[in-house]
Amino acid sequence: MVAAQIVMSGMWLQDVDSISSGNSRLLMIFVGMVALAMVVQAIALIMLAVGAAKARKRTMAMVEEIRAKAMPAIDSTQEFVKNYAPKLMTLAENLAETSNVVRGSAEDFNTTLADLNNKTRVQAARLDDIVSSVLASTASAVSAVDRGIRSPVRKFNGFLNGLRAGCDVLAGRVKDFGSPSRTSRAYRERGYPEDDVDLE
């Protein structure tokens, strides 16, 4: 384009008489080339415009198709969010409150369990003291009963043994009247001389 303007301005500046037939032929060829270049450029621009229009149509069709497919999902999502957002917020608040209540209950339960554990320990210690004192009392009572029963029984056994021994001695003296006593007989059987001990 710039070359054509330079040539045209050069032609205006020349005298009319100075253009020869060779130059006019060259000028016509040059102008034809410029016209051809402009036609080729116009065709290229038209082809680009047609291609751009086709691409635009395709793009718009794709956009419409995507929009047609995506809009119901977007609408349903918006409806879902509209319908369930308050419920979800309420649910979140309820979960937070439930969590606080559960945490408080757990702390109360832990405190109650610790208190119950302490009370159980105290009661176990008391029960241990009671059992120990009962066992000690029972042992002392058994010991007292044992002493109370054994002592009279021993005395009675001693009395009976003494009575039996006295009866045996009396019966033996009556029976062995005039014969050596059993004690001296026992000494003789063991090898003691009768002279050493007189047990009669």
Backbone as numpy.savetxt, mean C-alpha at the origin, in Angstrom:
# Nx Ny Nz CAx CAy CAz Cx Cy Cz
11.06 41.73 -69.83 10.25 42.90 -69.83 11.12 44.15 -69.83
12.12 44.11 -69.03 13.02 45.27 -68.94 13.78 45.44 -70.25
14.14 44.30 -70.87 14.87 44.37 -72.15 14.01 45.01 -73.23
12.72 44.66 -73.22 11.81 45.24 -74.22 11.67 46.74 -74.02
11.61 47.18 -72.80 11.51 48.61 -72.54 12.77 49.34 -73.00
13.92 48.72 -72.82 15.18 49.36 -73.24 15.22 49.47 -74.78
14.77 48.38 -75.42 14.79 48.40 -76.89 13.82 49.44 -77.40
12.64 49.52 -76.79 11.64 50.48 -77.24 12.13 51.92 -77.02
12.74 52.12 -75.87 13.25 53.48 -75.63 14.39 53.80 -76.59
15.16 52.80 -76.96 16.24 53.04 -77.94 15.67 53.35 -79.30
14.56 52.73 -79.65 13.95 52.98 -80.94 13.36 54.39 -80.99
12.80 54.87 -79.95 12.23 56.21 -79.93 13.31 57.28 -80.05
14.41 56.95 -79.48 15.49 57.95 -79.51 16.14 58.03 -80.90
16.04 57.05 -81.74 16.66 57.08 -83.07 15.79 57.89 -84.04
16.39 58.30 -84.95 15.67 59.00 -86.01 14.88 58.00 -86.82
13.84 58.49 -87.42 12.99 57.62 -88.23 13.76 57.13 -89.45
14.60 57.94 -89.97 15.33 57.58 -91.18 16.46 56.61 -90.91
16.84 56.51 -89.66 18.02 55.70 -89.37 17.71 54.23 -89.30
16.41 53.79 -89.23 16.09 52.37 -89.12 16.21 51.80 -90.54
17.03 50.84 -90.61 17.21 50.17 -91.89 16.35 48.93 -91.94
16.32 48.31 -93.07 15.50 47.12 -93.23 16.03 45.98 -92.37
17.31 45.88 -92.17 17.90 44.81 -91.32 17.58 45.04 -89.86
17.63 46.31 -89.53 17.32 46.61 -88.14 15.83 46.42 -87.85
15.02 46.77 -88.85 13.59 46.60 -88.63 13.24 45.13 -88.53
13.95 44.29 -89.30 13.71 42.86 -89.21 14.12 42.35 -87.83
15.26 42.81 -87.36 15.73 42.41 -86.04 14.76 42.90 -84.96
14.26 44.09 -85.18 13.33 44.65 -84.23 12.05 43.85 -84.20
11.59 43.43 -85.34 10.38 42.64 -85.41 10.59 41.26 -84.77
11.76 40.67 -84.99 12.07 39.37 -84.38 12.11 39.52 -82.85
12.74 40.61 -82.49 12.86 40.85 -81.04 11.49 41.07 -80.41
10.64 41.84 -81.05 9.31 42.10 -80.54 8.50 40.80 -80.54
8.67 39.97 -81.58 7.99 38.67 -81.62 8.43 37.77 -80.48
9.73 37.79 -80.20 10.25 36.97 -79.09 9.69 37.46 -77.75
9.61 38.77 -77.65 9.07 39.34 -76.41 7.60 38.96 -76.29
6.86 39.05 -77.40 5.44 38.70 -77.35 5.28 37.21 -77.02
6.13 36.37 -77.65 6.08 34.94 -77.36 6.38 34.67 -75.89
7.37 35.34 -75.35 7.72 35.16 -73.93 6.56 35.59 -73.05
5.88 36.67 -73.46 4.76 37.12 -72.66 3.59 36.15 -72.75
3.39 35.56 -73.94 2.33 34.56 -74.08 2.65 33.32 -73.24
3.92 32.87 -73.30 4.33 31.70 -72.50 4.16 32.00 -71.01
4.52 33.20 -70.64 4.38 33.59 -69.23 2.91 33.64 -68.83
2.06 34.14 -69.73 0.63 34.20 -69.43 0.06 32.79 -69.31
0.49 31.88 -70.23 0.02 30.49 -70.17 0.45 29.84 -68.85
1.72 30.09 -68.46 2.22 29.52 -67.20 1.43 30.06 -66.02
1.12 31.34 -66.06 0.35 31.92 -64.96 -1.06 31.36 -64.92
-1.65 31.15 -66.12 -2.99 30.57 -66.17 -2.96 29.14 -65.62
-1.94 28.38 -66.03 -1.82 27.00 -65.53 -1.61 26.99 -64.01
-0.82 27.90 -63.53 -0.61 27.99 -62.07 -1.92 28.35 -61.38
-2.66 29.28 -61.99 -3.93 29.69 -61.39 -4.91 28.52 -61.38
-4.96 27.76 -62.51 -5.86 26.61 -62.57 -5.43 25.55 -61.55
-4.12 25.30 -61.47 -3.61 24.32 -60.48 -3.92 24.76 -59.05
-3.75 26.06 -58.82 -4.03 26.57 -57.47 -5.51 26.44 -57.15
-6.35 26.70 -58.18 -7.79 26.57 -57.96 -8.16 25.11 -57.66
-7.55 24.16 -58.44 -7.81 22.74 -58.18 -7.33 22.34 -56.78
-6.14 22.81 -56.42 -5.60 22.49 -55.08 -6.48 23.09 -54.00
-6.96 24.30 -54.26 -7.85 24.93 -53.28 -9.14 24.12 -53.13
-9.67 23.67 -54.31 -10.89 22.87 -54.25 -10.65 21.58 -53.45
-9.53 20.91 -53.77 -9.21 19.68 -53.04 -9.04 19.94 -51.55
-8.33 21.00 -51.23 -8.10 21.34 -49.83 -9.42 21.65 -49.14
-10.27 22.40 -49.83 -11.56 22.75 -49.24 -12.43 21.49 -49.06
-12.34 20.57 -50.04 -13.11 19.33 -49.91 -12.60 18.51 -48.72
-11.27 18.45 -48.59 -10.69 17.72 -47.44 -11.08 18.39 -46.13
-11.04 19.70 -46.11 -11.41 20.43 -44.89 -12.87 20.17 -44.56
-13.72 20.19 -45.58 -15.14 19.94 -45.35 -15.36 18.50 -44.85
-14.64 17.57 -45.47 -14.78 16.18 -45.03 -14.32 16.00 -43.59
-13.18 16.60 -43.28 -12.67 16.52 -41.90 -13.65 17.22 -40.95
-14.16 18.33 -41.39 -15.11 19.07 -40.56 -16.39 18.26 -40.36
-16.85 17.62 -41.44 -18.07 16.81 -41.34 -17.88 15.63 -40.38
-16.68 15.06 -40.40 -16.41 13.92 -39.51 -16.09 14.37 -38.09
-15.42 15.50 -37.97 -14.96 15.92 -36.64 -16.02 16.70 -35.88
-16.88 17.38 -36.58 -17.86 18.22 -35.89 -18.81 17.43 -34.99
-19.33 16.27 -35.41 -20.16 15.52 -34.47 -19.41 15.11 -33.20
-18.15 14.70 -33.40 -17.36 14.33 -32.21 -17.14 15.54 -31.32
-16.82 16.67 -31.94 -16.61 17.89 -31.14 -17.90 18.31 -30.46
-19.01 18.22 -31.21 -20.30 18.58 -30.61 -20.66 17.66 -29.46
-20.45 16.34 -29.69 -20.77 15.40 -28.60 -19.85 15.61 -27.40
-18.59 15.95 -27.69 -17.67 16.24 -26.58 -18.12 17.47 -25.82
-18.54 18.49 -26.56 -19.02 19.70 -25.91 -20.28 19.41 -25.09
-21.18 18.61 -25.67 -22.39 18.25 -24.94 -22.04 17.45 -23.68
-21.10 16.50 -23.84 -20.68 15.69 -22.69 -20.09 16.59 -21.60
-19.21 17.50 -22.03 -18.59 18.41 -21.05 -19.65 19.28 -20.40
-20.61 19.78 -21.22 -21.68 20.61 -20.66 -22.53 19.84 -19.66
-22.88 18.61 -20.03 -23.77 17.82 -19.18 -23.07 17.27 -17.93
-21.84 16.83 -18.11 -21.19 16.11 -17.02 -20.15 16.91 -16.27
-19.82 18.10 -16.71 -18.84 18.91 -15.99 -19.30 19.22 -14.57
-20.56 19.65 -14.35 -20.99 19.89 -12.96 -20.98 18.61 -12.12
-21.40 17.49 -12.78 -21.41 16.23 -12.03 -19.99 15.80 -11.67
-19.07 15.99 -12.62 -17.68 15.64 -12.34 -17.10 16.53 -11.24
-17.46 17.80 -11.27 -16.99 18.70 -10.21 -17.56 18.26 -8.85
-18.86 17.91 -8.85 -19.47 17.43 -7.61 -18.82 16.14 -7.14
-18.55 15.26 -8.10 -17.88 14.00 -7.76 -16.49 14.26 -7.17
-15.75 15.19 -7.79 -14.42 15.52 -7.27 -14.51 16.10 -5.86
-15.49 16.98 -5.65 -15.67 17.55 -4.31 -16.05 16.47 -3.30
-16.96 15.55 -3.74 -17.36 14.47 -2.84 -16.18 13.55 -2.52
-15.35 13.29 -3.54 -14.16 12.46 -3.29 -13.22 13.15 -2.31
-13.07 14.46 -2.47 -12.20 15.19 -1.54 -12.76 15.13 -0.12
-14.09 15.34 0.00 -14.71 15.27 1.33 -14.61 13.87 1.91
-14.85 12.86 1.05 -14.75 11.47 1.52 -13.33 11.16 1.97
-12.36 11.66 1.21 -10.97 11.46 1.60 -10.68 12.10 2.95
-11.21 13.31 3.16 -11.01 13.97 4.46 -11.70 13.20 5.58
-12.92 12.72 5.30 -13.65 11.96 6.32 -12.92 10.66 6.65
-12.45 9.97 5.59 -11.73 8.71 5.81 -10.44 8.96 6.58
-9.75 10.05 6.24 -8.52 10.37 6.95 -8.81 10.66 8.43
-9.89 11.46 8.67 -10.28 11.75 10.05 -10.69 10.49 10.79
-11.46 9.63 10.11 -11.88 8.37 10.75 -10.68 7.48 11.04
-9.73 7.47 10.13 -8.52 6.67 10.35 -7.75 7.20 11.55
-7.66 8.53 11.65 -6.97 9.10 12.81 -7.72 8.79 14.10
-9.07 8.91 14.07 -9.87 8.57 15.25 -9.71 7.10 15.61
-9.74 6.24 14.58 -9.57 4.81 14.83 -8.20 4.52 15.41
-7.19 5.20 14.89 -5.83 5.01 15.40 -5.75 5.45 16.86
-6.38 6.61 17.17 -6.40 7.09 18.55 -7.16 6.11 19.45
-8.32 5.65 18.97 -9.12 4.70 19.75 -8.37 3.41 19.96
-7.70 2.95 18.91 -6.94 1.70 19.01 -5.78 1.86 20.00
-5.11 3.01 19.96 -4.02 3.25 20.91 -4.56 3.30 22.34
-5.71 3.98 22.52 -6.33 4.06 23.84 -6.75 2.66 24.32
-7.37 1.89 23.41 -7.78 0.53 23.75 -6.58 -0.34 24.09
-5.50 -0.14 23.36 -4.27 -0.90 23.63 -3.73 -0.56 25.01
-3.73 0.75 25.34 -3.26 1.15 26.67 -4.17 0.58 27.77
-5.49 0.65 27.55 -6.42 0.11 28.54 -6.24 -1.40 28.69
-6.03 -2.06 27.55 -5.81 -3.52 27.60 -4.54 -3.85 28.39
-3.51 -3.06 28.18 -2.27 -3.29 28.94 -2.50 -3.10 30.44
-3.24 -2.01 30.77 -3.51 -1.75 32.19 -4.34 -2.89 32.78
-5.39 -3.32 32.03 -6.22 -4.42 32.53 -5.43 -5.72 32.62
-4.53 -5.94 31.66 -3.70 -7.15 31.72 -2.79 -7.11 32.94
-2.24 -5.91 33.23 -1.40 -5.78 34.41 -2.23 -6.02 35.68
-3.45 -5.46 35.71 -4.32 -5.68 36.87 -4.67 -7.16 37.01
-5.02 -7.78 35.89 -5.36 -9.20 35.91 -4.17 -10.03 36.38
-2.98 -9.63 35.93 -1.78 -10.35 36.37 -1.59 -10.19 37.87
-1.81 -8.96 38.37 -1.71 -8.75 39.82 -2.76 -9.57 40.57
-4.00 -9.57 40.03 -5.07 -10.33 40.70 -4.75 -11.81 40.71
-4.30 -12.33 39.53 -3.97 -13.77 39.46 -2.81 -14.08 40.38
-1.80 -13.20 40.42 -0.66 -13.44 41.31 -1.10 -13.45 42.77
-1.95 -12.44 43.12 -2.41 -12.40 44.52 -3.30 -13.60 44.83
-4.15 -14.03 43.89 -5.00 -15.21 44.13 -4.14 -16.45 44.28
-3.13 -16.57 43.40 -2.25 -17.74 43.51 -1.48 -17.73 44.82
-1.01 -16.52 45.22 -0.29 -16.43 46.49 -1.22 -16.77 47.65
-2.46 -16.22 47.59 -3.43 -16.51 48.65 -3.77 -18.00 48.67
-3.94 -18.57 47.47 -4.25 -20.01 47.40 -3.10 -20.83 47.95
-1.87 -20.42 47.59 -0.71 -21.16 48.10 -0.63 -21.04 49.61
-0.86 -19.83 50.13 -0.79 -19.69 51.59 -1.93 -20.44 52.26
-3.13 -20.43 51.60 -4.26 -21.18 52.18 -3.97 -22.68 52.16
-3.41 -23.14 51.03 -3.06 -24.57 50.95 -2.01 -24.91 51.99
-1.04 -24.00 52.14 0.01 -24.24 53.14 -0.59 -24.27 54.54
-1.52 -23.30 54.80 -2.14 -23.27 56.12 -3.00 -24.51 56.34
-3.75 -24.91 55.31 -4.57 -26.12 55.44 -3.67 -27.33 55.63
-2.58 -27.36 54.88 -1.63 -28.48 55.00 -1.06 -28.54 56.41
-0.65 -27.35 56.89 -0.12 -27.33 58.27 -1.20 -27.70 59.27
-2.42 -27.15 59.01 -3.52 -27.41 59.94 -3.93 -28.87 59.94
-3.79 -29.53 58.80 -4.18 -30.94 58.74 -3.02 -31.84 59.13
-1.83 -31.56 58.65 -0.69 -32.44 58.89 -0.29 -32.47 60.36
-0.29 -31.30 60.95 0.18 -31.27 62.35 -0.70 -32.13 63.25
-2.04 -31.99 63.18 -2.85 -32.89 64.02 -2.74 -34.36 63.60
-2.60 -34.57 62.28 -2.47 -35.97 61.81 -1.17 -36.55 62.32
-0.09 -35.78 62.30 1.20 -36.29 62.81 1.09 -36.59 64.30
0.47 -35.60 64.96 0.33 -35.82 66.40 -0.51 -37.06 66.68
-1.58 -37.19 65.90 -2.43 -38.36 66.10 -1.69 -39.65 65.73
-0.94 -39.59 64.61 -0.12 -40.77 64.24 0.92 -41.08 65.31
1.52 -40.02 65.82 2.49 -40.24 66.90 1.83 -40.86 68.13
0.64 -40.33 68.44 -0.11 -40.87 69.56 -0.46 -42.35 69.33
-0.96 -42.67 68.12 -1.30 -44.06 67.80 -0.07 -44.95 67.82
1.05 -44.45 67.26 2.29 -45.24 67.28 2.75 -45.49 68.72
2.64 -44.45 69.51 3.03 -44.62 70.92 2.10 -45.59 71.63
0.80 -45.47 71.37 -0.18 -46.38 71.96 0.08 -47.81 71.53
0.35 -47.98 70.21 0.62 -49.32 69.69 1.91 -49.86 70.31
2.92 -49.01 70.39 4.19 -49.47 70.98 3.99 -49.85 72.44
3.17 -49.02 73.14 2.90 -49.36 74.55 2.14 -50.67 74.66
1.17 -50.83 73.76 0.40 -52.08 73.78 1.29 -53.26 73.45
2.17 -53.07 72.46 3.09 -54.16 72.11 4.01 -54.50 73.27
4.48 -53.47 73.93 5.39 -53.73 75.06 4.64 -54.46 76.16
3.45 -53.98 76.45 2.67 -54.65 77.51 2.32 -56.08 77.11
1.92 -56.23 75.85 1.56 -57.58 75.40 2.79 -58.46 75.36
3.89 -57.93 74.97 5.12 -58.73 74.91 5.62 -59.08 76.29
5.47 -58.24 77.25 5.93 -58.54 78.60 5.03 -59.60 79.23
3.78 -59.48 78.93 2.87 -60.48 79.49 3.19 -61.82 78.85
3.42 -61.83 77.60 3.67 -63.06 76.87 5.04 -63.63 77.21
6.04 -62.78 77.25 7.41 -63.25 77.50 7.78 -63.04 78.96
6.86 -63.21 79.85 7.19 -62.98 81.25 8.22 -64.02 81.69
9.31 -63.62 82.13 10.36 -64.51 82.58 11.35 -64.83 81.49
11.10 -64.52 80.25 12.08 -64.79 79.18 12.76 -63.49 78.80
13.91 -63.60 78.17 14.60 -62.35 77.80 13.75 -61.54 76.81
13.86 -60.29 76.90 13.03 -59.40 76.06 13.45 -59.47 74.60
12.56 -58.96 73.80 12.86 -58.97 72.36 14.07 -58.11 72.05
14.25 -57.07 72.75 15.38 -56.18 72.49 16.68 -56.88 72.78
16.72 -57.60 73.89 17.96 -58.31 74.19 18.17 -59.43 73.22
17.06 -60.06 72.77 17.19 -61.09 71.74 17.75 -60.51 70.46
17.29 -59.33 70.07 17.78 -58.69 68.86 19.25 -58.36 68.99
19.71 -58.00 70.20 21.12 -57.72 70.40 21.94 -58.98 70.29
21.39 -60.03 70.82 22.14 -61.28 70.74 22.24 -61.76 69.30
21.16 -61.60 68.55 21.18 -62.03 67.15 22.16 -61.22 66.34
22.38 -60.03 66.71 23.32 -59.19 65.96 24.76 -59.42 66.43
24.95 -60.10 67.44 26.30 -60.42 67.88 26.79 -59.61 69.03
25.92 -58.86 69.70 26.33 -58.10 70.87 26.22 -59.02 72.08
27.16 -58.94 72.97 27.03 -59.74 74.20 25.96 -59.15 75.09
25.33 -59.99 75.85 24.24 -59.55 76.71 24.75 -58.72 77.87
26.02 -58.90 78.20 26.56 -58.20 79.35 26.71 -56.71 79.08
26.94 -56.38 77.79 27.24 -54.96 77.49 26.04 -54.06 77.71
24.89 -54.50 77.26 23.73 -53.64 77.36 22.61 -54.42 78.00
22.07 -53.86 79.02 20.93 -54.47 79.66 19.73 -53.62 79.35
18.91 -54.11 78.49 17.79 -53.32 78.03 16.51 -53.65 78.74
16.60 -54.55 79.68 15.38 -54.91 80.39 15.10 -53.97 81.50
